[in-house]
Amino acid sequence: MKTFDDYLKEQLKDPEFKKEYDYIKPEIEIMKMLIKARNEEKLTQKALSERVGIDQSDISKLENGNANPTLKVLQRLADGLNKKLEIKFI
């Protein structure tokens, strides 16, 4: 049985798929980093919600890729997660 990573590696060989994947990759990375940071702090979505004053449902939407956060929201989340927000153009 293939893992997701194996499947993704195979799909990335398709130039059209890779182009689309590269386009959404920053959003995927934000989702992953938010979940990782929340888990490192041992916080539920509800606990983070209470800490930063953002509805739990909105945090869920961010983690599931159903919403795009503003820089202001990202900064509030970073503060609530005891992290520093850093954005780069590479």
C-alpha positions as CSV (number, residue, x, y, z in Angstrom):
1,M,0.0,0.0,0.0
2,K,1.3,3.4,-1.0
3,T,1.8,6.1,1.6
4,F,0.5,9.6,0.9
5,D,4.1,10.8,0.5
6,D,4.8,8.1,-2.1
7,Y,1.6,9.1,-3.9
8,L,2.5,12.8,-3.8
9,K,6.0,12.1,-5.1
10,E,4.6,10.3,-8.0
11,Q,2.1,13.0,-8.8
12,L,4.7,15.7,-8.6
13,K,6.3,14.2,-11.7
14,D,3.4,15.6,-13.7
15,P,4.4,19.3,-14.6
16,E,0.8,20.5,-14.5
17,F,0.2,18.9,-11.1
18,K,3.5,20.3,-9.7
19,K,2.7,23.8,-10.9
20,E,-0.6,23.7,-9.0
21,Y,0.9,22.1,-6.0
22,D,3.7,24.7,-5.8
23,Y,1.0,27.4,-6.1
24,I,-0.9,26.2,-3.0
25,K,2.2,25.0,-1.0
26,P,2.4,28.1,1.2
27,E,-1.1,27.6,2.3
28,I,-0.4,23.9,3.1
29,E,2.7,24.9,5.1
30,I,0.7,27.5,7.1
31,M,-1.8,24.8,8.0
32,K,0.9,22.3,9.0
33,M,2.8,24.9,11.1
34,L,-0.3,26.0,12.9
35,I,-1.3,22.4,13.8
36,K,2.3,21.6,14.8
37,A,2.7,24.7,17.0
38,R,-0.7,24.1,18.7
39,N,0.3,20.5,19.4
40,E,3.7,21.6,20.8
41,E,1.9,23.9,23.2
42,K,-0.5,21.0,24.1
43,L,-3.5,23.2,23.2
44,T,-6.8,22.2,21.8
45,Q,-8.4,24.4,19.2
46,K,-10.8,25.6,21.9
47,A,-7.9,26.5,24.3
48,L,-6.1,28.4,21.5
49,S,-9.4,30.1,20.6
50,E,-9.8,31.3,24.2
51,R,-6.1,32.4,24.3
52,V,-6.2,34.5,21.1
53,G,-9.9,35.6,20.9
54,I,-10.6,33.8,17.6
55,D,-13.6,31.5,17.3
56,Q,-12.7,27.8,17.5
57,S,-14.6,27.2,14.3
58,D,-12.3,29.8,12.6
59,I,-9.2,28.0,13.9
60,S,-10.6,24.7,12.5
61,K,-11.2,26.4,9.1
62,L,-7.6,27.6,9.1
63,E,-6.2,24.2,10.0
64,N,-8.4,22.5,7.4
65,G,-7.5,24.9,4.6
66,N,-11.1,26.3,4.4
67,A,-10.0,29.9,5.2
68,N,-7.1,32.2,4.4
69,P,-5.7,34.1,7.4
70,T,-4.8,37.7,7.3
71,L,-1.3,38.8,8.6
72,K,-3.0,40.2,11.6
73,V,-4.7,36.8,12.4
74,L,-1.4,35.0,11.9
75,Q,0.3,37.4,14.3
76,R,-2.4,36.9,16.9
77,L,-2.0,33.1,16.5
78,A,1.8,33.3,16.7
79,D,1.6,35.4,19.9
80,G,-0.9,32.9,21.4
81,L,1.4,30.0,20.5
82,N,4.5,31.7,22.0
83,K,6.0,31.8,18.5
84,K,7.5,34.5,16.3
85,L,5.9,35.1,12.9
86,E,8.4,35.3,10.1
87,I,7.4,35.7,6.4
88,K,10.0,35.6,3.6
89,F,10.2,36.0,-0.1
90,I,12.8,33.5,-1.4
